[in-house]
Amino acid sequence: MNVEVLVLDGVFDSGLTSVLDVLQSANELRGELPQPPPPWEISLVGVRDTPVRTGSGFVVETTPADLSGARGRPDVLVVPGSTHKQPEPLLAWATADEQ
């Protein structure tokens, strides 16, 4: 199953890492099953061709999201939350790539 995780500047670090940890653990545990399901194919995607900085300042390398559909659509798209909790910064974060 093809899973894309959309990583945006200011992403909540534990939100991102918990998603990745769960998917990686599921891939590792699938071998324990008599008829294992297909593995999760995980890609980190962004909206630009530049690294992303998390809310705590860590740099994450991403692949630009394929909006044309040339790579095919993901089966699942996961969008981890933002570190912003107040309305004004959250709105600015959510609309930053529209400007």
TARA-V287151 format. One record per residue. RES is the residue in one letter. SS is DSSP state (H for helix, E for strand, - for the rest). D_FIRST is the distance of its C-alpha to the first C-alpha in whole Angstrom. Layout:
RES & SS & D_FIRST
RES & SS & D_FIRST
This chain:
M & - & 0
N & E & 4
V & E & 6
E & E & 10
V & E & 13
L & E & 16
V & - & 19
L & - & 22
D & - & 26
G & - & 27
V & E & 24
F & - & 24
D & H & 24
S & H & 23
G & H & 21
L & H & 19
T & H & 19
S & H & 18
V & H & 15
L & H & 14
D & H & 16
V & H & 14
L & H & 11
Q & H & 13
S & H & 15
A & H & 12
N & H & 11
E & H & 15
L & H & 15
R & H & 13
G & H & 16
E & H & 18
L & - & 17
P & - & 19
Q & - & 16
P & - & 13
P & - & 9
P & - & 7
P & - & 6
W & - & 5
E & E & 6
I & E & 8
S & E & 11
L & E & 14
V & E & 16
G & E & 19
V & - & 22
R & - & 24
D & - & 24
T & - & 26
P & - & 25
V & E & 24
R & E & 27
T & - & 26
G & - & 28
S & - & 30
G & - & 30
F & - & 27
V & E & 26
V & E & 22
E & - & 21
T & - & 19
T & E & 18
P & E & 19
A & - & 17
D & - & 17
L & - & 19
S & - & 20
G & - & 16
A & - & 17
R & - & 14
G & - & 12
R & - & 11
P & - & 8
D & - & 6
V & E & 8
L & E & 11
V & E & 13
V & E & 17
P & - & 19
G & - & 22
S & E & 25
T & - & 28
H & - & 31
K & - & 32
Q & - & 35
P & H & 35
E & H & 36
P & H & 34
L & H & 31
L & H & 32
A & H & 33
W & H & 29
A & H & 28
T & H & 30
A & H & 30
D & H & 28
E & H & 30
Q & - & 33
